[in-house]
Amino acid sequence: QVQLVESGGGLVQPGGSLRLSCAASRSIFSINAMGWYRQAPGKQRELVARITSAGSTNYGGSVRGRFTISRAIAKNTVYLQMNSLKPEDTAVYYCNADNLPSFSSWGQGTQVTVSS
């Protein structure tokens, strides 16, 4: 298992940027994949971005070209750089460590609100 703590959320105007961080309690080097998901009120949780242990990335269609996932293995941290934010990006953003079938861990979430 691994504990995850997200940070960096907040209120930002449309067109602005934020960087989210996800700090893990242990090395992320051998975890199959780290990802960011989000859930808006009344909607299902959806994939935002994911990075595998090999460094391959994939993105949800609505954020492709605007968001970038990266990692600092030495710091046990995964980042989500969010640019050109839109009101529809408003959601709680969750970090996930996918090491199935061994475990899948979630952070507590961080609120991102895009509003003028």
LOPADO-193776 format. One record per atom (N, C-alpha, C): residue number from 1; atom name; x, y, z. Coordinates in steps of 0.1 Angstrom, whole numbers, plus 5000, padded with zeros to 4 digits. Layout:
N
 num atomo    u    v    w
 NUM    CA    X    Y    Z
...
END
This chain:
116
 num atomo    u    v    w
   1     N 5008 4988 5000
   1    CA 5000 5000 5000
   1     C 5009 5012 5000
   2     N 5002 5024 4996
   2    CA 5009 5036 4997
   2     C 4999 5047 5000
   3     N 5004 5057 5008
   3    CA 4995 5068 5012
   3     C 4998 5080 5002
   4     N 4988 5087 4998
   4    CA 4989 5097 4988
   4     C 4983 5110 4994
   5     N 4990 5121 4992
   5    CA 4985 5134 4997
   5     C 4986 5144 4985
   6     N 4975 5149 4981
   6    CA 4974 5159 4971
   6     C 4975 5173 4976
   7     N 4980 5182 4968
   7    CA 4980 5196 4972
   7     C 4981 5205 4959
   8     N 4978 5218 4961
   8    CA 4979 5227 4950
   8     C 4966 5232 4944
   9     N 4955 5226 4949
   9    CA 4942 5231 4944
   9     C 4939 5245 4948
  10     N 4928 5250 4943
  10    CA 4924 5263 4947
  10     C 4915 5270 4937
  11     N 4913 5283 4938
  11    CA 4904 5290 4929
  11     C 4913 5297 4919
  12     N 4909 5296 4906
  12    CA 4916 5303 4895
  12     C 4907 5308 4885
  13     N 4910 5318 4878
  13    CA 4902 5324 4868
  13     C 4903 5316 4855
  14     N 4893 5316 4846
  14    CA 4894 5309 4833
  14     C 4906 5314 4826
  15     N 4913 5305 4820
  15    CA 4925 5308 4812
  15     C 4938 5307 4821
  16     N 4936 5305 4834
  16    CA 4947 5305 4843
  16     C 4953 5291 4844
  17     N 4963 5290 4853
  17    CA 4971 5277 4855
  17     C 4972 5274 4869
  18     N 4973 5261 4872
  18    CA 4976 5255 4885
  18     C 4985 5243 4883
  19     N 4992 5240 4893
  19    CA 5000 5228 4894
  19     C 4996 5220 4906
  20     N 4991 5208 4904
  20    CA 4988 5199 4915
  20     C 5000 5190 4918
  21     N 5002 5186 4931
  21    CA 5012 5177 4935
  21     C 5006 5165 4942
  22     N 5012 5154 4941
  22    CA 5007 5142 4948
  22     C 5020 5136 4954
  23     N 5021 5137 4967
  23    CA 5032 5131 4974
  23     C 5029 5117 4979
  24     N 5038 5108 4976
  24    CA 5036 5094 4980
  24     C 5044 5091 4993
  25     N 5039 5081 5001
  25    CA 5046 5078 5013
  25     C 5058 5068 5011
  26     N 5060 5063 4998
  26    CA 5071 5054 4995
  26     C 5074 5056 4981
  27     N 5084 5049 4976
  27    CA 5089 5051 4963
  27     C 5078 5048 4953
  28     N 5077 5056 4942
  28    CA 5067 5053 4932
  28     C 5074 5046 4920
  29     N 5087 5044 4921
  29    CA 5094 5038 4909
  29     C 5089 5025 4904
  30     N 5084 5017 4913
  30    CA 5080 5003 4909
  30     C 5065 5002 4908
  31     N 5058 5013 4910
  31    CA 5043 5013 4909
  31     C 5039 5013 4894
  32     N 5030 5004 4891
  32    CA 5026 5002 4876
  32     C 5023 5015 4870
  33     N 5014 5023 4876
  33    CA 5010 5036 4870
  33     C 5005 5045 4881
  34     N 5008 5058 4879
  34    CA 5002 5069 4888
  34     C 4993 5077 4879
  35     N 4982 5081 4885
  35    CA 4972 5089 4877
  35     C 4965 5100 4885
  36     N 4960 5109 4877
  36    CA 4951 5119 4882
  36     C 4937 5117 4877
  37     N 4927 5117 4886
  37    CA 4913 5116 4882
  37     C 4906 5128 4888
  38     N 4894 5130 4883
  38    CA 4886 5141 4888
  38     C 4871 5137 4889
  39     N 4864 5144 4898
  39    CA 4850 5141 4899
  39     C 4843 5155 4902
  40     N 4834 5158 4893
  40    CA 4826 5170 4894
  40     C 4813 5166 4901
  41     N 4806 5176 4907
  41    CA 4793 5173 4914
  41     C 4783 5166 4904
  42     N 4777 5155 4908
  42    CA 4768 5149 4900
  42     C 4773 5141 4888
  43     N 4786 5140 4887
  43    CA 4792 5132 4876
  43     C 4801 5121 4882
  44     N 4804 5112 4873
  44    CA 4813 5101 4876
  44     C 4827 5105 4876
  45     N 4835 5098 4884
  45    CA 4850 5101 4884
  45     C 4856 5097 4870
  46     N 4864 5106 4865
  46    CA 4870 5103 4852
  46     C 4885 5105 4852
  47     N 4891 5098 4843
  47    CA 4906 5099 4841
  47     C 4909 5112 4836
  48     N 4919 5118 4842
  48    CA 4925 5131 4837
  48     C 4938 5128 4830
  49     N 4947 5121 4837
  49    CA 4960 5118 4831
  49     C 4967 5107 4839
  50     N 4975 5099 4832
  50    CA 4981 5087 4838
  50     C 4995 5086 4832
  51     N 5005 5081 4841
  51    CA 5018 5079 4837
  51     C 5023 5065 4842
  52     N 5028 5057 4833
  52    CA 5032 5044 4837
  52     C 5046 5044 4843
  53     N 5050 5032 4848
  53    CA 5064 5031 4854
  53     C 5074 5033 4843
  54     N 5071 5030 4831
  54    CA 5080 5032 4819
  54     C 5080 5047 4814
  55     N 5071 5055 4820
  55    CA 5071 5069 4816
  55     C 5061 5072 4805
  56     N 5053 5062 4800
  56    CA 5043 5065 4790
  56     C 5031 5072 4797
  57     N 5025 5081 4789
  57    CA 5014 5090 4794
  57     C 5002 5088 4785
  58     N 4991 5090 4791
  58    CA 4978 5092 4784
  58     C 4969 5101 4791
  59     N 4960 5108 4784
  59    CA 4952 5118 4789
  59     C 4937 5116 4785
  60     N 4929 5122 4793
  60    CA 4915 5123 4790
  60     C 4913 5132 4778
  61     N 4903 5130 4770
  61    CA 4902 5138 4758
  61     C 4900 5152 4760
  62     N 4893 5156 4771
  62    CA 4890 5170 4773
  62     C 4901 5178 4778
  63     N 4912 5172 4782
  63    CA 4924 5179 4788
  63     C 4936 5178 4779
  64     N 4935 5169 4769
  64    CA 4947 5167 4761
  64     C 4952 5180 4754
  65     N 4964 5183 4756
  65    CA 4970 5196 4750
  65     C 4970 5207 4760
  66     N 4963 5206 4771
  66    CA 4963 5216 4781
  66     C 4969 5212 4794
  67     N 4968 5199 4797
  67    CA 4973 5194 4810
  67     C 4986 5185 4807
  68     N 4995 5185 4817
  68    CA 5007 5176 4815
  68     C 5009 5169 4829
  69     N 5011 5156 4828
  69    CA 5015 5148 4840
  69     C 5030 5146 4839
  70     N 5036 5147 4851
  70    CA 5050 5144 4852
  70     C 5053 5138 4866
  71     N 5065 5133 4868
  71    CA 5068 5128 4881
  71     C 5083 5131 4884
  72     N 5085 5131 4897
  72    CA 5099 5133 4903
  72     C 5101 5121 4911
  73     N 5107 5111 4906
  73    CA 5109 5098 4913
  73     C 5116 5100 4926
  74     N 5127 5108 4926
  74    CA 5135 5110 4938
  74     C 5127 5116 4949
  75     N 5116 5123 4945
  75    CA 5108 5130 4955
  75     C 5095 5122 4958
  76     N 5093 5111 4952
  76    CA 5081 5103 4953
  76     C 5069 5111 4950
  77     N 5069 5120 4940
  77    CA 5059 5129 4938
  77     C 5055 5129 4923
  78     N 5042 5131 4921
  78    CA 5036 5132 4907
  78     C 5030 5145 4906
  79     N 5031 5152 4895
  79    CA 5025 5165 4893
  79     C 5015 5165 4882
  80     N 5006 5175 4882
  80    CA 4997 5177 4871
  80     C 4997 5192 4868
  81     N 5003 5196 4857
  81    CA 5003 5210 4853
  81     C 4991 5212 4845
  82     N 4983 5222 4849
  82    CA 4970 5225 4842
  82     C 4971 5239 4837
  83     N 4970 5240 4824
  83    CA 4970 5253 4817
  83     C 4957 5256 4810
  84     N 4954 5268 4807
  84    CA 4942 5272 4799
  84     C 4930 5266 4806
  85     N 4929 5268 4819
  85    CA 4918 5262 4826
  85     C 4904 5268 4822
  86     N 4894 5259 4822
  86    CA 4881 5262 4819
  86     C 4871 5260 4830
  87     N 4860 5266 4831
  87    CA 4850 5264 4842
  87     C 4847 5249 4843
  88     N 4846 5242 4832
  88    CA 4843 5228 4832
  88     C 4854 5219 4838
  89     N 4865 5225 4841
  89    CA 4876 5217 4848
  89     C 4874 5217 4863
  90     N 4864 5224 4867
  90    CA 4861 5225 4881
  90     C 4857 5211 4886
  91     N 4864 5206 4897
  91    CA 4861 5193 4902
  91     C 4871 5191 4914
  92     N 4868 5180 4921
  92    CA 4878 5175 4930
  92     C 4888 5165 4923
  93     N 4900 5168 4924
  93    CA 4911 5160 4917
  93     C 4917 5150 4927
  94     N 4918 5138 4923
  94    CA 4923 5127 4931
  94     C 4935 5121 4924
  95     N 4945 5118 4933
  95    CA 4957 5111 4928
  95     C 4955 5096 4931
  96     N 4959 5087 4922
  96    CA 4958 5073 4923
  96     C 4971 5066 4920
  97     N 4974 5056 4928
  97    CA 4985 5047 4926
  97     C 4979 5033 4922
  98     N 4982 5029 4910
  98    CA 4976 5017 4905
  98     C 4987 5006 4904
  99     N 4987 4997 4913
  99    CA 4996 4986 4914
  99     C 4989 4972 4914
 100     N 4977 4972 4907
 100    CA 4969 4960 4907
 100     C 4977 4948 4901
 101     N 4975 4936 4906
 101    CA 4965 4932 4915
 101     C 4969 4934 4930
 102     N 4980 4940 4932
 102    CA 4985 4941 4946
 102     C 4977 4952 4954
 103     N 4976 4964 4949
 103    CA 4968 4974 4955
 103     C 4965 4986 4945
 104     N 4955 4994 4949
 104    CA 4952 5006 4942
 104     C 4948 5016 4953
 105     N 4956 5027 4954
 105    CA 4954 5036 4965
 105     C 4950 5050 4960
 106     N 4942 5057 4968
 106    CA 4937 5070 4964
 106     C 4940 5080 4975
 107     N 4943 5092 4971
 107    CA 4944 5103 4980
 107     C 4931 5109 4984
 108     N 4931 5119 4992
 108    CA 4919 5125 4998
 108     C 4912 5135 4988
 109     N 4920 5139 4978
 109    CA 4914 5149 4968
 109     C 4917 5163 4972
 110     N 4918 5171 4961
 110    CA 4920 5185 4963
 110     C 4911 5193 4953
 111     N 4904 5203 4958
 111    CA 4894 5210 4950
 111     C 4900 5220 4941
 112     N 4896 5220 4928
 112    CA 4900 5229 4918
 112     C 4887 5236 4914
 113     N 4887 5249 4915
 113    CA 4875 5257 4911
 113     C 4880 5268 4900
 114     N 4874 5267 4889
 114    CA 4877 5277 4878
 114     C 4865 5286 4876
 115     N 4867 5298 4880
 115    CA 4856 5308 4880
 115     C 4861 5322 4880
 116     N 4853 5331 4873
 116    CA 4857 5345 4873
 116     C 4850 5352 4885
END
